[in-house]
Amino acid sequence: MPPKSRKLCVLGFRQVGKSSLIIQLVDNQFVASYDPTIGGSFEHTIKHRGIEYRTTIVDTAGQDEYAVLPQSYFMDIHGYILVYSITSNKSFEVVKDVREKLLDMTGTTHVPMILVGNKSDLHMERVISSEDGKKLANSWNATFVESTAKSHESAIQVFLGALEEIERVEGRLQGGQKGGDCTLI
């Protein structure tokens, strides 16, 4: 069976770790230095639940509440990863605006998405509780996960969660069905 193709778009405020999560997934390394992302895409194959997914991951420049989202963020995208930092109230507020713009641009009331509270390793600097993240994701009927780009396993869970959310929204998984075997290729 040929791999399924999935295109994921990672969105969120600047400096929340979008690129770091992608690099951790693709290259299994944490990049501590920060260079503002202009945008780009990465290819990666993930095997999950016995299905091989050839993913294209669109890395975006950080958004703010006033940014206009380019049309390329909506073309042929199967699912969205919305990232905020657990250490930043501003990033949590901006991710709400980003979702609203996303729904406006797609002309729908729901798209497959996962809400990610990143930088969970910085628990001493936390200002957004896990409960607040879960509550927001539930109000969107989306999956929620906390992560850290310092951990390869954590980054994997973000992208597996996105793939599961796509399958759930497309009706291939039952509502609460999660987990299963997963490996990266």
N, C-alpha and C positions, 0 to 999 in steps of 0.2 A: 504494500500500500504506500503510495507516495506521501511525503510529509504534507500536512496541512499548512497553508501559509496564513500567518496572522501578523497584522501590523498594529503596533501599540504606540501610543503617543504619551509622553511623560510631560506633565504640566505642573506649574507651581511657581511661587514667588522666588526671587533670586536668593541664592546661597542656602537653599534648603537641602541640597545634596542629590538633586536629580541626576546629574552626570556621574557623580560618585557611585550611586546605586547601579547605574548601567555598566560602568567600568568594572565594578566588583563582580557583576554577573558575567560579563564577557571575558574579562582578563584575569579574574580572581585576584584583584589587588585593590587596595585602598589608596586613593590619591588625596593626600592631605592638602596640597596647595590648591588655591582657588584661581582659576582663570575663567572669566565670564564666558559662558557658552554662547556661541553665535547660532548654533543649531547644527544638526547633522543627524545621521542615522547609523545604526549598528545592525549587523546581521548576527543571529545566534540561533542554534537549534536546541530545542528542549524536548525531552521525551517525558510525557506525563500520562499516567493511566493507560500506558501501552500505546499511546499515540505520539507520533513525532510531529513537532511543530517547528516550522521554519519561520522564525520571527524576524521582523524588521522593527527596530525600536527607534522611534523618532525622538531625539533629544532636542529640547527647545530652550531658547533663551528664557531667563526668568521673566515672569509676567508681574504686572502690578494692576491695581484696580482700574487704571486708565488705559491700559494697553489694548490695542486692537489685535485680535488673534488672526494670524494669516490663514488664508483659505487652505493652505497645504496641511494645516493641522486637522483638517476635517475630511480630506479626500482619501477614500479607501482605508480609513482607520477602523479596525475592529473593536478596539477597546482603549480606555484611557486610564492612566495612572496619575492621580492627583496627589501631589506631595506637599506637605507642610512640615515645618520643624517644630518639634515639641517644645523648643526653647523660644519660640517667637509667636506672640499674639498676632502680629501683623501678617505673618505667613498664613495663619489659620483663617484670618478674615479674608485675605486675598484669594485663598483657594475656594471660598464660597462664591466670590465674584467670577472666578475663572469657570466654575461649573455653570453659573447662570449664562455666561457668554457662550459656553460650549453648547448648551441646550438651545439658545437663541440661534446660533449658527447652523446647527444640525436640523432645526425645526422640529425637534421631538421633545417629549417630556422625560425620556429615559434613554440613556446609552450605557453600554457595559462599562463600568468604572470601578476602580478600587481606590479608596482613600488611604493614604499612607502617612502616618506620623513618624517622620524620620528623626534620626539623631537620638534614638532611645538610649544610647550609651551615655548621654549627657544628663542622666537622671537628676543630678544635683542642680542643674540649671532649668529643669522642667517648669513650664508655665501653663502648658495645655495638658490636662489629665487624659488618661486613657479613656475614661468614661465620656469626656466631652467629644473625643474623636469617634467613639462608638456611637454615641447619640447622633452626631451629625451624619455619619454613614448610614445609620438606620433610617434617618429622615429622608435620605436620598435613595433608599432601597439598594445600597451599595455594600460591598465588602469593605472591611476595615482591618488594617494590620499596622502594627508598629514595627519599625526596623532601624537598623544601623548599617550604614555603608561600610563599616569596619568589619562586618561579618559576611562571609560569602553565603552561608546558609540563610541569613536574614534577607539578603538581596534576592536569593533564589525564591524565597517565599513570596516576595512582592510580585514577581513575574508569574509564578505559578498561580497566585491568587487572581491576577489579571486574566490569565487563560481560563481559569475556572469560572470567573464571572462572565466571560464571553459565552462559554458553553451553557452556563445557567440561563442567561438572558435569551440565548438562541433555542432554549428548550431541550438541550441535550443532557442536562443534569436536573435532578429533582431539587427543589428549593434549598434544603439544608445540606445536601450532599457535598461534602468537602473531604479533603485528604487524599489518600491513595499513594501508590508508589510513584516516585518521580526521580529522574536522573537527568543530568545535563550531558550533552554530547559535545 
